[in-house]
Amino acid sequence: LSTIRTTRLAPVDLNCLLCGLEQEIAAEARALDEEADAYRFAALASARRAAIEAHMWQAESGHHADLDLDTGRPTGQLTGAAAFPLFTGLVSAAQGRPATAARLEATASARLAM
């Protein structure tokens, strides 16, 4: 247990889910004519989405990763969490991120073949 550092990571999957929730709250507030709340949650979602892209995207490996709070950089580890930006609609394969989907599929296939 001495190597577990979960409290020193900002998880990409959780942040994607929170962003999706903020977007849904904004949409529902808009539908209820609660414009102040709609604006506030839309702004929160926009800021979170920008932070995910700025701090969790690994351009050299083509996927999102958890943010290491000690180094200020993504961990670089390809995990199932890398699928959450695709799952939550923050990015799509058509937006230039086909590498994420392809790498996750190849990794899963390789592990299943073991």
C-alpha angles and dihedrals in degrees: 000000000000091000098050108112103170093136090058096057131080102213117228093208094055092046091051091050091048091050090052090049092050090051092050093048089051091050093048092046089051090051089052092049091246093140097169091055092042091053093046095051093042088054091049091050092048092050092047092048091051091048092050090053095043098045109022105040115102104203095182094055098030102236144087120255140180115281116246104221093201096056098027090229135102114270091236092221115137106226136152087270088074088072094062097082086056094042094050094044096244087127133005134205087249090059091067101276102107088124091070094055093041095048093048091050093047092047093049092047092049092050092048090052092057 
